[in-house]
Amino acid sequence: MIKIGNKLVILFMLTVGVVRSTEVFAQPKVTIAFQIPLEHHLAQNVLFFKKELETISNKTVNVSINDYGSYVRDFKDDEGSLSENQYFMEKNILEAVQTKKVEVGMISLSRLARLIPIADIFNQPFLIDSEKKAADAVARDSVIRQSIENSLKKLGVTALWWQPYGSVILVSKGSSVNNPEQMKDKKVRVFGETLGNVVLASGGIPLAIPNSLQYFAYDHQKVDIGMTTIADVKTKKIWEVMDTISLTNNANMQFLMIANNSWWNSLSTNLRKFISRAALVSEEKSVEMLKRIEVSAYKEAIENGMTIVLLSNDDRDYWKEKSSPIYKSFLDKTGSQGQLAFDSISGY
C-alpha cells in the first residue's frame, strides 16, 4: 500500500516532469514587428524570411508578424483587441527590441544615425551614388557595415539582415534639378536632417514630410521638389502630380532587421544557425526584389509621361562642392572611424 506521503512525492515528481518536459519541448517563438503595411516590398521580404525559417527548421520555430498597419486597420477601435504594446511605429522599434517587448524589429538606418553617427554615411551627398558603391558599402565584410553593426551591439541589438530601399532621387514638375542652382529658393520635401542640410547648402527650403503625405504635398503644391525613391514613385503614382525625375542618387536608403542581444545569445546554436541562414537568403532576396521593382518602376514612370534626366559629371562635382560643409560635419562627429569608412567608398 502506498502511503499518503509517498503519493505526494510521486505527484510532485510527475508535476515537475511535466513542467520540465514542456520547457524542453516548447516551440521557439520569434515575433517580428514593423510599421509598414504587409503589402510593402520590405514587409514581403520579412514574410519570405518567415517561410524560409520555418522551412529550414522543419517548422520547429514559430514566427509571428506584428505590423502596425494591421493593428490600425483591424484592432485599434476594438475594445477586446490585443494590447497595443505588441505593435510599434518605427520611432519606437529600437526601444521595443532593446526592452524585449519584441524579439526582432525593422528600422531605417537613417533613424539609427541619430545614435550611431557613422550610419549617416549613407546620407552623405553623392557619396554612395551608384549600385556598385551601395553593394560594396553593405557587403558583410565592408568597413562600413562592420562599424555600424559593432555599434549596434553596444545598443543591445544585433543586426540579422539588411534590406535595400534604393537611391534617393528628385522629382519635380516643369523642369529638372540638375544642379544646386535649380534648387535655390525652392521648397523641397525631405525625410532626414542630412538631406535637409543638402537643401540648405543649395539655397533651398527643406520641409520634412512623411512618405505617406508626399503625394498630397506635391498635389497641393506644398513643395516644388521632392526627395524620394523610384520604388515610391511607382507605389504612390507620383507621375500623376510630378513629371520629371532627376537621377541624383544623392543618398542611399537602407533598412535593418535587428534582434535583442540577450534573446539572440540565449538561443541554441542550431536555432541561431537556422535564423542566420534564413536571414542571409532573405537579404539576397531583398536585393533581387528591389532590382525588379526599380526596373518596373522606371518603365512605368516613362510610360506615364515622366522625363528621366541624367546628371553630368560637372553637375555632380558642383553638388559635392556645395556639400563640403556636410562632409566636414560628418567627419568631425565620427573621427578616424568615419574617415576610414569615407575613404573606403569615396576613392572610386
N, C-alpha and C positions, 0 to 999 in steps of 0.2 A: 504493500500500500504506500502511495506517495503522500508524504506529509504536506500540510498547507505551506510550510516554509519552503519546501523543495519546489512546490508548484509555482510559487512566486519567483523563485530563482530561474526556473525554466522559462516562465513567461517573460521575465526580464531579458534573458538571453535571446529569446526569439524576437523580441521587440527590437533590441539592439541590432540583431542580424538583419532585420527588415530595413532599418534605417541605413545601416552601412551598405546594404545591397542597393538601396535607392540612390545613395550618394555615388556609388561606383558606376552604376549603370545610367545615371541621369544624362539625358541627351544634352550635349553642349549647345548653348544658345548664343547667337550673335545678333544684336539689334543694331540696325544702321539708320541714322537719322539725317535728314537734309530738308531744305526749304523748297526746292524746286518741284514742280509737278512731275508725276511719273512719266508723262509723255515726252519730257525733255530728254535730249540725247545723253546728257550726263546721268540722268536717272536710269535710262535704259541700260547704260553700262553697268550700273550697280545691280540691276536685275540680272544682267548677264553673269556678274560675279556670284550672285546668289545661286544661280543654276549651276555654275561651274563648281562652286564649293560643295554643293550638295551632291553633285555627281562624283567628284573626286573622293569625297568622304563616304561614299555609298549611303548617303542620306543619314549619316550619324550625327550631322550638325544641323541645327535648326536656325535658319536665317530669317529674321523678320525685318520688314521695311516700314519705317515711320516717316512718311513725308508730310511736311506741314500743310501742303496743298490739300491733301486728303482730309486732314483734320478740319481745315477751314470749310471745305465743301460738305463733309459728311457728319461732323461731330460737334462743331462749335456751338450750335444752337440746341443741342440735345442734352438735357439735364442729366441723363443717365449715361453720358458718353465716358470714354476713357479719360484719364487725367491729362490735362494739357501739358503736364510735366514730361510726358513721353514724346512730345512734338516740339520742335525748335526752329525758330527763324535762324538764318545764317549767323547773325550777330551773336547768337547765344550758343552756337555749336561748340566752340572751343571749351567754354566753361562746362558745358554738359558732358563732354568727353573727359575733361580733367577730373570731374567730380563723380564719374561713373554713373551718371544718370542714363547714359547710353554707352555701349562699348565702342561704336565706330560712328564717325560723322564726316560729312562733306563740307569743306570750307575753301573759299577762294584764297589764293596765295596773296592777293592784294590786301586782304583783311589781315593776314598774318604779318604783313610787312610792318604793321604798327608795333609789333612786339619783336620781330626779327628783321632788323634794318636791311640785312643783306638780301632778303627776299624781294626787296624793291628793285633789284637789278632787272627784273623782267619788265618794269615800268620805265626804265631809263630810256629817254627818247632816242629812237632809231638805232639802238644798240643791238637788240635781238630782232633784227628786221628781215629775216629770211627763214625758210623752212629748215635749212641745214643748221643755222645757228640755234634755232629753237631745239632741234633734236639733240645737238651737242650739249646744250645747257641742261637738259633734263635727263641725259644719259646717266645711268646708275653710278658710273664711276667718275662723273664730272665733279670738278672742284665746287661748282655752284650748288649742285644738288646735295652733295655730301655736307657742305657747310650748313645748308638750310635744314637738312634732316637731323644733323647733330644738335642744332639749336632747338629744334622741336622737342627732342628728348629732354632738354633742360626745362621745358614747359610741362613735362609729364605726359607727352603723347608721342606716338610712333607713326611714321608715315607708312601706310600699307601700299598705296599706289598713287600715281599722278594721272590726271585727266587733262588733256589739252583743250582749250576753249577757242583758240585761234588768235590771229593777229588783229590789233586794233586798226581800223580804217576810218576814213572820214566820209560822211555823207552830207550832201548839200543840194541846193536847188538853184539852177540857173547858171552856175559856174563851178569850177573845180577849186580845190585848195592845194595848189602845188607847192607853195612856199609860205613862210610866216607872214609875208606882207598881205596875203589874201585872207588872213585871219584877223588882221588888225581891226579893232572896234566891233568885231562880230561876237555875238553871244554863242557860246559853244557848250553843248551837252557833254559833261564828263562824268566819270564814276570812280574818282580817286584823287588823292591830294597831288600826287606827282603828275598825273595827266592834267590836272588843273594848273599846275605850275608851268607846263608846256604852253598852255594857252596864255597865261600871264606874260611869259617871256616873249610871246609873239605879239603882244599888244591886244589880245582878245579878252573877252569877259567869260570866265568859266562858270557854269551853272551845274551843280550836282543834281542829276535827275536819274532816278532808278530805272532799271531796264523795263519794268512794267509800264512806265509812263513815257518812254521815249517817243513812241508813235504819236501820242497825244501832244507832246511838246513840239514835234515837227508840224503836225497838222494844224495846230493853233498858233504857229509862228512864235512860240516862246523862245526858240533858239534859231540861229541861222545855219549852224553847222552841228553835226553830231559825231561823237566818237562811239563806235560800235564794232561789231564783228560781222563778217559776211554771213555767218550762221544766223545771227539775229535779224539781218536784213531779210533773209528768206522767211524765218519763222513769223516775223511781225509784218511782212509785206511792206517794207519801208518804201518800195517803189511807188506806192500809192501817194506818198507825201514828199518824197525826195527823188531827184532824177540823176544825180551824179555820185559816183564813188571815186574817191582819190585813194589810191593804194599806197598809203603812207607806211603801213606796218610799223607804226611808231611805238608800239608796246606789244607784249605777248601775254595772253591770259592763260593761267593755269589754275586748276582746282586740285585739291589733295583730299585723299581719304585717310583720316587719322584715327588711331586707336589709343585707348587708355594704356599707358605703360604698364602699370601694375597688373591690369587684366591680361595684357599680352604676355607678360612674363610668367603669369600663373598657369598658362595653358600648357598642355602636354607637348612634348617635342613633335609628335606626329600631327597634332592639331595645328601647330604653328607652321609645319611643313605644308599641310593642306591649304591653309589660308594664304601662305606665301605663293604657292603655285597658282592658285586661283587669282590672286592679285596680279601676278606677273602677266598671265594670259589676258586679264581684264585691261591692263594698261596697254598692251599691244593692240587689243581690240578697239580701245578708245581712240587710238591714233588712226587706225584704219577707218573707223566710223567717221571721224571728223574730216578726213580727206574726201570721202564720198559726199559728205554733206556740203563741203565747200565747193566742190566741182559742180554739184547740182545747184547750189545757191547762186553762183556766178552765172550759170547758164540761165536760170530763171530771171535773174536781175536784168540781164541783157535782153531776154525775150520780152520783158515787161518795160522796155524802153530806157533803162538806165545806161548811162555812159560810164565806161571804166577808164580812168586816167592814171597812167603810169608817171612816176616822178623821175626826173633826170638826176644824174649824179650830182650836178650843181645844186639842184633843189635840196637833195638830201644833205649835202655839205652845209648849206645855208641853215637848215633846221638844226643841225648839230652845233653849228656856231652859236646860234641863239640859245641852245640848250646847255652851254658850258657851265653856267651857274648851278644848274640842276645836277650835273655830273659832280661838280665840286662838293655840293652839299652831301651827296650820296657817299663820296669817298671820305669826307670828314666824319660822317656817322659810323662808317664801317671799318675804317682804318686799313691795316695791312691785309686783312681778310677780304675786304671789299676790293682793294686794289688787285689782289691776286685773281679774284673772280672776274673783275672788269677786264683785266689783261687777257684772261683765258678766252674771252669771247670777242674782244674788240680788235684782235690782230688780223682779222680777215673779213 
